[in-house]
Amino acid sequence: MGWLGKLFGGGGKKEETMKMEPALMKKHEKEVAKMAKDPVCGMEVDEKMAPAKSEHIGKTYYFCSPGCKKAFDENPAKYTGGGGHEMAGHGGHQM
């Protein structure tokens, strides 16, 4: 058996490895981080590890840094595409 066989458990263990794959896949799926896009800088952020987050009109936004959160909180419409008319159907006034 060559070094690749030793490294990947060759020599009769192929069937065992094949049987374990679905279980390993499920475990991996659970471990995969749910990523969100920072609306200010566009960086991908792990929702569980995000240094900052804000709630805006019932939606949670995740940020890579407190600086991006601050920029968002000062003008959320700039980053959500609201253009100041986020409350459509309410005459455009802010509530």
N, C-alpha and C positions, 0 to 999 in steps of 0.2 A: 504494500500500500504506500502510495506517495505521500508527500507532505500535505497535499490538499485533502486527501482522504482522512488523514489524521486530524487535520484542522476542523473539517466539517463532519467528523464522526462517521466516516465511511466504513465499509466492511460489515454488512449485516444490520447496521443501525438505521438504514434508510427508512425502513418501514416504521420504526419507532418515531423517528423525526417527523414523518409524514402524518402520523396519528396525532402528534402534539401540536401541529401547526394551527388548527382551528382554535384551540385553547389559547395559544400564544397570541393569535390574532385578536381575540376578544380582549385579552389583557392589554395589548398594545392600544386598541381602540379606546379603552377607558383612560389610558395614560396620556393620550394625545391631547395637547392643550387646545382649548377653544380660543381661537384668535379673533381679535377685533382690529379694525383699522382706526388709528388715531385720526380724528377728523381735521386736526390742525396741520400736522406734518406728514400724514399718510403712512406712518410707520406701523407695522404689524405689532400688536401688543397682546400678550397672554392675559386673558381676562382675569384669571386668578392671581396673577403676579403684577398686574398694572399698578404703578406707583400712585395713580390718581384716577378718579372717575367722577362723572357728574350725571345728574338726572335732568332731562330737558323734555318737556311735553310727553312724559310717560316713557321715555326711552333712556337707557343707560349708555353713556359714551365713555370709552376708556382711553387713557392718555399715557404716553411714554414718560412724561415728566410733569411736575407741578407747573412748569412754565407753559406747557401746552394747555393744561387745564385752565390756567388763569386767562390765557388768550381766548379760549372758548367761552368761559363764564362771562367775560366782558362783552362778547358779541356773538352769541350762539347762532343767530340767523346767518352770519357770514359763513359759518361752517356747515350748516344744515340745509342751506339752499332756501331758507325761509324768506330772505329779503325783507324782513320786517313785517311780513304778512302771514305769519305762522298760524294765526287764528282765523283762517279763511272761514267765511260764513258768519263772522262776528263783526262785519263792517270794517275789518282791517285794524280795529283798535286793539291795543295791548291790554290784557287783563292782568 
